[in-house]
């Protein structure tokens, strides 16, 4: 029983886990040839480049290149991440 409860806890915590970047400067945005939207940014804290795919048109149009945002996302690594929400910080 204890193992089942621990397994369920780990499973639910992994599924609800959302990552974020404190300060990320948008470097580019657009649409791939297949119609999938993307946004790229660089973390001002670590210097890492992040690639977000499947970004809808409304979100892409609200994110300005050169602007700095706090980004919340799901995914592993640094590529093909899914942007869940954002907060504007400054330009």
N, C-alpha and C positions, 0 to 999 in steps of 0.2 A: 504494500500500500504506500509506503514511504517513497519508494522508487517511482511509482506512478505519479504521485503528487509533485515530486521534484521534476520529473520529465514534463509534466503539464506546465509547471511554472516556467521552465526554461523555454518551452515551445512558445508560450504566449508572450514572454518577454522578448523573444527574438522576433516574433511577428510584429509587435508593436514598436519596435525600436526604430527611432527616427534620428538621423544624424543632422548636424548643422555646421555651417561655416560662419564664424563670427563676422568677418569682413572679407568680402569677395568682390573684386572689381571685374565687371563684365567686359570681356575683351572682344567677343563677337557673338552674333546671333543670326539665325536665318533658317532656311528650309533646304533639306537635301532634295535630290532629284526625285526621290520616291514620295515626296510630300511630307516627310517627318520633320517637325521643327526641332531646332537645337539651340542651346545657349552654352557658351564657353566662358569660364572665368578663372581668375588667379587669386588664390588666397593671399591676403596681405600679411598674414601671420607666418605662414610656412613657405610661401612661394610656389606651392603646388598648383598645377593646372587641373581643372575639373571640367568634364564634358557631360552635359545634361541632354538627354534625348527625349522624344515624345512630349515636347513642351508645346502647349496649345498656343494659338495665335494671340489670344488676349494677353496671356502672360508674357509672351515674347514682345508684344508691342509696349508693355509697361516697363520692361527692363531696358534701360538706356546704356549703350556702350560707354565706358568711362565712369559710370555710376558705381557706387559701392553699396552692397546689400548684405543683409544677413539672410542666408539661404538655408532652408530646411529640405532634406531630401532622403530618399531611400535608395539602397543599392550597395554594392560592394566595390571596392577599389576606387578608381578615379574616372573611369569611362562608363558611358551608357547608364548614367544615374538618372533617377526619376525625381524631378523637382516637385515638392509637395506644396511649399509656400515660401514667401519671402517678405522681408521688411526693408524698406528704403532707409539708408543711413545718411549718406551725403553724396555730393557730386564732386 
